[in-house]
Amino acid sequence: MSTSEDIVARAMLQGLRKSLGPVPVRLQVGSTTEPNVPPECVGSIRIADRRTLASLLIAPETAFGDGFSSGAIRVDGDLVAVLEALYSRHSKYPAALRMLSRWLAWTQGNTFAGSRRNIHHHYDLSNEFYKLWLDQQMVYTCAYFPDARVGLENAQRAKMDLVCRKLCLKPGETVVEAGCGWGSLALHMARNYGVRVTAFNISHEQIAYARERAWREGLADRVEFIEDDYRNVSGPYDVFVSVGMLEHVGLRNFDRLGETIYRAIGEKGRGFLHFIGRDRPTEFSVWIRKRIFPGAYAPSIGEAMSILEPHRFSVLDIENLRQHYALTLEHWLGRFDRAYEAVVQKFGSEFARMWRLYLAGSIVGFRLGTLQLFQVVFAGRECRQIPWTRAHLYNDDEQQLGKSWISATS
C-alpha cells in the first residue's frame, strides 16, 4: 500500500474507531494498523481492503456480517468476546439500515406463500446439518438448565418438562402445537403426559422427520404431524402450544395468530407462548433477516400481548429465560465448532463462517440483554385449571433431578 493509500486507510480507521468508541479491539486494514490502539485488547479485527472498510462506515452490521462470511473480515482472538465488546458500545442504527429493514419487512412478509419461502430458507437446509450440532432429539429452541452444569441433552428434556408443567397437562387432553420443529415436544407430551397432540409445521423436512420418528417410537396413534400453516388450525383443543414460532409470525399477523388461538381453545382452554423477544419494540437484525432468518421479528412483551388481549385471555405467568438461551447457544457453538470441517465440506466455508457468526452473535445478544426469551402462560376466561401457586414448577423433585444429572455426567 502506497503512502497516500496508507493515509486514507488510517483516516478511515480513525472514523471507524470514532463510531465504535473506546472498544478494546484492535483494527487493521491490509497492513495498516489504526493509530491509538487500545492498550488492553480482547482481539483484533483485520479488514482486507478499503472497500470493505468503507462499507463498515456506511452500514456496519450488514457489512461486518457479509465481510466475516466472505473472509474479507477476520477476527483474531475469541469471537464471542470481540463481538461482546463491539455490541456493548455500539447501539446506533444507521438510516441506511432502517430503510433496508423496512424493505425487508415488505419483501419477506409472512403471507402464506412468504412464510413457506422464509421457513424453507432456514429449516430445510437439511436434517443432517442440524444433527451435527443440536442435541440428540433435535430441539432447536432455548433449553432450561436446573443447574448451569447440566448438559445440553438433559437441559432440553428439562425444558420440555417445564413447558408441560406450566400447562398442567393431564392424560386424555388434546393439544395443538403450532410450529413443532422436528417433533420432540409433541412426542414428549404424548409419551410422558398421556395427551393427544396435533402438530403443525410448514417445513417439509422437519415434518417428514417427525412422522418417521413418531412411527419408530410407537406414538403415531397419539401424535399427528400436519404439514400446514398455523393459520389453518381449527379446534377444539384443550391446550395451545407454540415454542419458537412467534418470531416467524411478524407483527402484521399477530391479530391472525390471536384469532387462531381463540378458534383452537376458545374460552375454556389454556395456552403457552415461548419466543425470542425484546425489552422494547425495535428493529430486528437486518443481517440475520437477509442471511439466516428471513421474515423474523422479536416482539416486546407489550407487542405479544396484542395477540391475547383482544380475546380477553388471562395471562397467568411470564418468565424470562434469556440467561438459559445464552448458555444453550454456548453449547450449540461449541458443537458447531467441533463439526466445523464437516459443515465446510458439505456447505462451503462462507456458509460455515456465516453460521458461526450467527451463533456467536446470538450468544452476545442474550448475554447483554438485547435479546430476551419469554415464556407466557395464558388461559381463556372460563378456564378452571389454574394453579393456586407456582409450586408445581420448581419443586424438590426437579432439584434432585438436576443433582442426579450432574452426578451422572461428572
Secondary structure, 3 states (H helix, E strand, C coil): CCHHHHHHHHHHHHHHHHHHCCCCEEEEECCEECCCCCCCCCEEEEECCHHHHHHHHHCHHHHHHHHHHHCCEEEEECHHHHHHHHHHHCCCCCHHHHHHHHHHHHHCCCCHHHHHHHHHHHHCCCHHHHHCCCCCCCCCCCCCCCCCCCCHHHHHHHHHHHHHHHHCCCCCCEEEEECCCCCHHHHHHHHHHCCEEEEEECCHHHHHHHHHHHHHCCCCCCEEEEECCHHHCCCCCCEEEEECCHHHCCHHHHHHHHHHHHHHHCCCCEEEEEEEEECCCCCCCHHHHHHCCCCCCCCEHHHHHHHHHHHCCEEEEEEECHHHHHHHHHHHHHHHHHCHHHHHHHHCHHHHHHHHHHHHHHHHHHHHCCCEEEEEEEECCCCCCCCCCCCCCCCHHHHHHHHHHHHHHC
